[in-house]
Amino acid sequence: MAIRWRVLVVDGGGIRGVVPAYVLSRLEADLGRPIYTLFDCVGGTSTGGIIAMGLSAPVVPRGDLRTPWTAAEILSFYLHEEQRLFVGNGRGLFAAKYVGEHPSDPRSGIAAWLREKLGADLTLSAAAAAMRRLEGSRLKNAFTTAYTVAAGEGVQPGPVVFDHVEASRDPDEDYFVWEAARGTSAAPTYFPVARIGRGALRGSNARPRHVIDGGVAANNPALYALSHLARESQVHDLREVLVVSLGTGLYNPGYHVGDDRDAGDWGKLQWLLRRDVRGNWSSAIMDVLGNANVLVPAQQLGDLLPKGHFVRIEPRIRYDEASLDGLDAPALLATAEQWIAPGGDGHGAYAALVEALRDGA
């Protein structure tokens, strides 16, 4: 049975977005085509949501057309512009680490950066319509995930998805593209809660929301893409679907527990701060929850989809590469290059993906 639906989903991971951005830049180079001509649906969470919006927002002047950013251009952002996103707050321990809007520099902070890259007034529905008009485009939907933290006008706390399809149907869900990216990347403790929609600073006319990073619920958003296809009654057989899931690098060494009676009898402090099996300090509870959030959907889709219809590319990374906001983009790039290069652990999966996309062109 022929593959009718190609889905691309990208995990969250802050600066580690270097990894999927590099993989996608290689795909574009090896196939000689932009991502929007290769996939029907592109989605992501947090940094992956920023990548998904960048690949589906036609804002870049190229002759008589406006196209989305290429994956290579997005990779360049991660390598050279991270200091414009991670702008220190300076308000002390009881505030977010970085600002959303810098009060004295309108070009600094993640919100300003997103408006510059994704357009200050481009709505999700307008992006969808423009993408349909691009020659060779097969993109039918793009989405990000977030989590609403405050009840209000027609909303309840809980997970929310911003996507082209729903925005085109319902004006209350037609957020600016940059708002969909800002909401999905509002990582707790790193960035302030994102206020979007009506009444927000430079907000759209969509329903007002206060949202945080979708990674708290779906750092690997692959199941959202599949559920969308099912909801729209677009898939009648899973053999029609190819899901490509890109991680941002996994550091998961585990923890010593021991065999004596009291081993593993950890309280709040031990779960919040302890050494892993390699001797590195971390928050065990956050690592376990964060890694499970990525590994469980991959495991489920690997079991659910027929063999060869789920591709997961996730390099193993070192402890010093695992932070979300470090200045280690060059090291992450080298790791991604080695992972999918001939002889690398991910080369087989990457080569098979290239052939699958080429054969289905």
Secondary structure, 3 states (H helix, E strand, C coil): CCCCEEEEEECCCHHHHHHHHHHHHHHHHHHCCCHHHCCCEEEEECHHHHHHHHCCCCCEEECCEEECCCHHHHHHHHHHCHHHHCCECCCCCCCCCECCCCCCCCCCCHHHHHHHHHCCCCEHHHHHHHHHHCCCCCCCEEEEEEEECCCECCECCEEEEEEHHHHHHCHHHCCEHHHHHHHHCCCCCCCCCEEECCCCCCCCCCCCEEEEECHHHHCCCHHHHHHHHHHCCCCCCHHHEEEEEECCCECCCCCCCCCCCCCCCCCHHHHHCEECCCCCEECHHHHHHHHHHHHHHHHHHHHHCCCCCEEEECCECCHHHCCCCCCCHHHHHHHHHHHHCCCCCCHHHHHHHHHHHHHCC
